[in-house]
Amino acid sequence: MRQAHRLLAPLLLIGLLIFACESRSAWEGRYVGPPGQDPAGKVALTLQAGGKGQWTAEQESTPLRWEERGGAIWLHLKIGGVMVAQPLPAQQALTLELPGVGALTLRKAQP
């Protein structure tokens, strides 16, 4: 019985460490446009762990799901529709083409 405990304890520790080490995307965080220069008004994007997030434009906000696909960040809005953001790793930014608005670059805000 004692030998079983000696074998079980390291296995439990390894299991706990695996579950505690959550894989985190480098793209998680809050992104904002330059103050007063957004063609769409004040815009913010929050990418959270687990593929959840929030898109905020002016005073309106909508939840979203996001995923990395083919080198891009796909944003699936709860209200319907998909936006595809192109990462700019050197600038810690995302750029999107918004219909009727044009290009919008959102930079990662410092925590």
N, C-alpha and C positions, 0 to 999 in steps of 0.2 A: 504494500500500500504506500509506504514511504517513497519507494522508487517511482511510483506513478505520479506522486506529487512533484517530485524533482523534475520529471519530464514535462508535466503539464504546465508548471509555472513559466518556463521560458517560452512555450508555445503561446500562452495567454499574453505574455508581454509583447511578443512579436505581433500578435493579432491586434492588440491595442495600438501599437505604433503605426501599423498599416492604416487603421481607421482614423487615427489622429492626423496623419499626414495627408491633408486634403490637397488635391492637385489644384493649383491656382493658375489661371491664365494671366499672362503679362498685360492683357488688355482690360482686366477688371479695374474699375475705378469710375471717377466722375469726369466728364468731358464738357467743356463749355466753349462757346464762341467768343471771339474778341469783343470786349464791351463796345456797344454802339456801332459795330461794323457787320453784324449778322444781317444778310439779306432777308432772312425769315423772321427777324426780330430776335428777342432773347431766347436762345435755345440751349438746353442742357441734356446730356445723355448720361445715364448711370448704368454701368454694366456690373452686375453682382455675380457672386459665386452661384454655381448651379444653373447657369444660363438664364437667369432672371434679370430684369432691368426696368428702366423707366425712361420715357422720352417726354421732355417738357418743352413746349413752345409757347412763349408768352406766358399766360396764366393757366393754360390747359396742359394736363398731364395724362399719359396713358401707359399702362404696363406693357411690357414686351418680353419676348423670349429672344435670346441671341445665341449664335453659334459661329464658330470659325469654320469656314468652308472654302476650299480652293484659294487660300491666301487672303480671303476677304472676311469681313464680319457681317453676317446676315442678321438683320433686325426684323423679327416677326411681330408686328404690332397687334395688340389685342383687338383693336377696333377694325382690323383687317389691313391687309397690304404688307408688303415686304420692302425694306430699304436695304441696300447693300453699301456698306462703308468700306473704303479702301484704306488699309493701315499705312501710316507714314512712321515707321519705327524710329527713325533718327530724330523726329520731331515730337515723339510721343503724342501723335495726333491721328485723327480719323477724318477722311474727307468723304462727303456724300454729294450726289447730284440730286437736288430736289426739283421736281417738275414745277415749272413756272417761276422758280426762284434762282436756280443755277447752283454753282458749286458752293459748298459750305464746309469749312474746316473747323473741327472741334479739337481743342487741345486738352490734354490730361491736366486736371487741376491738382495742385499739391494738396496732400491730405492735411 
